[in-house]
């Protein structure tokens, strides 16, 4: 542990602080807050009640005002620390608020009402986690179905993407034929075509094939990605052609060469593409919204929109389910992160 602390706290100037040490620490700490601050706020706010989310200034942790049951009142009353006109302090319960005046009582002596300016009171807070933000969507809004739809679309689309893109990359990297470079440039050129341009013809094709209101209508139009073909092709260029020639001399078929030699050697690049594909499909909102109109077919991202009404937005449910949607992507990244540097670095070699 001492070695870890020594490594983290080491300084360029020896015992004294060098200006580069200060800049480095400011940069690292600032980057830490920028990257993880929103995520921490999201997780903390997902446990807040609607009233706690509406408070200003906002807090990271889910604090709520303590309540007390007072004889003679049907509902529990909020507790406040109050500064009385004589300067003394007391803990009172609020009965009602009229403008800037709060009518309060002593929970031990509820017979006398004390009028206090709202600027002279502060709520008695306690930490409370609203776990119903996570349970209610699964019990009342069929969120389990949305979760299954997203898992099916993401896993299926990712597997097909890996197969289709790797086949195209294999052909473009290991086969010599006229127009190979032009075909690759044409594939890369499609990166400049936004989805909004091809949305109408793509919708027409999906509708003509009878894939409207079908999860396959979400999966199939996006399985071939120019980014995936480029990453895999550049990585496959680093594989020696002598391996393929030796396999052909051993009378291996092209499919065996692809399946037993190329794919295993391309595992780091495939892992990178798998991470990209999972993130793309899991977070996709626009295309599933266009293709799917039946609620039982909604994916998670489309299902979240049911909490956004014209006059009411249920932010506590949206934040909680957003945390749920983050978990699979984070898990995929954790398990495959060791391939990212190798896979991306290998795409620039030839």
N, C-alpha and C positions, 0 to 999 in steps of 0.2 A: 504493500500500500504506500510505503514511503517513497518507493521508486516512482510510482504513478504520480504522486504529489510533486516530486522533484521534477519529473518530466513536464508536467503541466505548468508549474510555476517557474521554470527556468527562464533566465533573462539573457538577452544578447549582450548587455553591458556588464555581465558578471553579477556582483552584489547590488549595483546601482541600476535604477530603471533607465533604459534607453528609450528615446522617443518612439522607436519602432515597436517596442513592447507595448507602449500605451495605445498606439494606433491598432495593433493587432488585437488587443483585448477589447477595445471599443468595437472593432469590426466584428469579432466573434460573438460578443455578448449581444450586440445589436442584431446580428443575423439570427441568433438563437431566439430572440423575442419576436422578430418578424416572421420566422418560420413556424414556431411552435405556439406563439401567443394566440393566434386565432383558433388553433385546434384545442388549446386548453380552455379558452372561453367557450367554445362550442360544447365541449363535454360538460363543463360546469353548468352552463345555461340549460342543457338538456334535462337537468334535474330540477329546474325551477318551475314554480307554478305560474299561471298567466299573470297574476298580480305581481309576482317578483320580477317577471320579465319587463313589466311596464314601469318599474321604478327607475328614477334618475337621481343621482348618477348610478350607473349599473355596477354590479359586483361580479366577481368571477365565481365565488362560491355561492351555493343556493341558500341564502338567509331568508327567513320569514319572521314576521312579527309574532311574538308569543301571545297566546290567548288565555283567558281565564274565564271560568264559569262563575257567574254572579247570580245570587238568588234574586228572583223576580224578573230575569231576562231570559228569553227563549234561546238566544244564540250566544256563544262565547264572545267576549269582548276583547279588543286589542289592548295590550299593555304598553304604557309609555312612561319613561322617566321624565318628570315634570319639574320645572322650576317655578315655584309659587311666587306671588307678588311680594311676600315678605323675605324672599331670598332662600327659603328652605327648599329642600328637594323631597319629592315623594314619587312613589310608583302608583299610577292611577290607571283606570280602565276607561276607554273612550266609549260613551254612549252614542253620541252623534256629533256631526260637525256641521256648523252653520257658517258659511263664509270662511273667515279667518279665525273664528272662535270655535273651540272644541269644548263640548260639554262632557265632563269626566266625573267619575266617582271613585271612591276608595273601595276596593273589593271587600275589605273587612267591615266597612261602614257604608253600605250602598244607599243609605237614605238621603244623603246630602250631595247635591250636584255642584261641582266646581267648574267655573268657566275659565278656560286658559287659552291664551293666544297660541296658535299653532307653531309659532316660531320659538316658543318656550318649551317644547316637548320634543323628545327623541324616542323612537320606538325601541322596545326591548327586543333584541334580535336573538334568534337561535338558528342553528344550521338544521335544515330539513331537506331530505332528498325525496322529490316527488317521483317515486318509482312507477306510479300509474302512467306516466308519460310513455313508458316502454311497454307496459302490459296491455293497456287499452287498445292500441292499434292492432295488436295481434288477436285480441279477443272480440273486438267489435267491428273492425274494419277489414277483416280478411287479409291482413298483411302477410300472413304465411303464404298465401297463394301468390302474392306479388313477389315475395322472396324466391319462391320456387321458379317462377317465370324468369326472373333475372338470372338465377343460377343456370337454368337450362340454356337460355340464350347466350350467356357469357361463355360457358364451357363448350357448348357445341360450336359456336362461331369461332372460338379460339382454336379448337382442334382442326376445324376445316381450314382456317386461315394458315395454320402452320403447314398443313399438307399442300395446299394449293400454292402458296407462296414459295415453299421450298422446292416444289417441282419446277416452277417457272425459273427460280434462281439457278437451279441445277442446269437447266437447258441453256440459260443465258451465260453461264460461267464456264461450262465444260464442253459444250458443243460448238464446233466451228461451222457457221452457215452464213450465207449472204444476208445482210440486213440485221445482223445481231445487234450491232451498236445502235442502229436506228430504232429497233424495237425497244431497247433499253431507254433511249432518250424519249421515246413516245410514252413509255410507262411513267417516267419521271415527270413528263410534262403534265400529266393528269393531276399532279400535286397542286398545280396552280388553278385547277377548276374547283370552285367551291360547291358544296352540296346544294346550295340554293339554285344553282344553274341547272343541275341535272335532276332536281327533285320532281318536276312535273313528268318528264319522260320516264323516270324510274318508277314513279307511282303508276303510270299507265301500264308499264310492263308487269309490275307486281299484280295489278288488278286483272290484267288479261290472263295471267297464269293462275288466277284463282287463289292467290296467297294473301288477299286482303283479309284482315281479322284472323291472321294465322301467324304464329311465332316464327315460322319459316320465312315469312315475308320480311321479318326483321333481320333474320340471320343471313340469308343468302346474298342480298345485294351488297353486303359489306365484307365478304370473305376474302376478296382479292384486294390487297392494299399495296400501292406503289412503294410505300415506306418499307414494308416487310420484304418485298422483292429486292429492293436496293440493299438493305442490311444483310440479307442472306447471300445475295450474289457477291457482295464485296468480301464477305467472310469466306465463301467457297473458293474464291480466287486464290486464297492462301493455301488451299489443300493441293499438294503436289499431284500433277497429272500422272506421275509414274505409278501411284497407287491404283488409279483407274486402269491404266494399261496392264498392270500386273493382274488385276482382277479379270480383265477380258481374256488374258492369256490362260487363266484358269477356267475359262468358259463360264464366267458369271454373266448372267443376263443384266440388261440395263436396270431393271427393277431391283435386282439384288445389289448392284453397285450403289444405287440410290438409297436403298433401305438399310443395308448392312455396313456401308462404308461412309457415305456422305452424311447421312443424318446423325450418326453417333459423333462424328468429328465436328459437326455444326451445332452441337448441344449448347454452347454458350450463347451463340447468336439466336438460336431458337428460344432460349430462356428470356432473352431481352425482348424478342418479338412477342412472347407469351405475356410478359408484363404489360407491354404497350397495348396488346389486344384486350387483355382483361380490363384495363383502365378505360379504353375506348368503349367497349361494349357495356360495361357496368354503369358508366356515367352517361350513356347515350340517352337523350331525352326527345329530341325533335323527331327523328325517324320513327321510333315506336309510337309517338303521339299521333303521327300521320297515319300509320298503317293499322293501328289497333283502336277500335272504338268500343269494344266490349270490355267491361270492367274486370271480368274474370281473367282476361288475358294481359292486363296491365303489368308492366315491369315496375320495379321499385321507384325509379325516377318519375315515371308517369303517375304511379300511385300516390306519391307525395303531393301531387297537385290537387288531390281531393280535399286537402286541408286549407287550400287557398281559395276561399270564396270571394264573391264580389264585395261583400260588406264585412266579412269576418275572416281573419287569418289565424289559424290555430298554431301559433309559433311554437308552443311547448311540444306538440306532436311532431312538427316539422324538424325541430332541432334534434329530438330524440331519435327519430327514424333516420336522420342524416348521419348520426353517429353509427347506427346499425349498418348503413350502406357503406361506411368507411372501413368496417372491420375486414371484409374479405379482401379488399385491395391491399390493405396493410399486411395481412397475413401472406398474400402472394409475394409482396415485395420482400418481406422478411426471409422467406424460404428461398427466393431466387436472387437475392441481392448480390451474392458472391459471383454471379455470372455477368452482372451488368458491365463492370469495368472491362472484363475480358472480351465480352461480346462486342461492345461498342468500339473498343480499341482495335479489335481485329478487323473491323469493317474498313479501316483506312489503310490496310496493308495489301500488298499484291505480290 
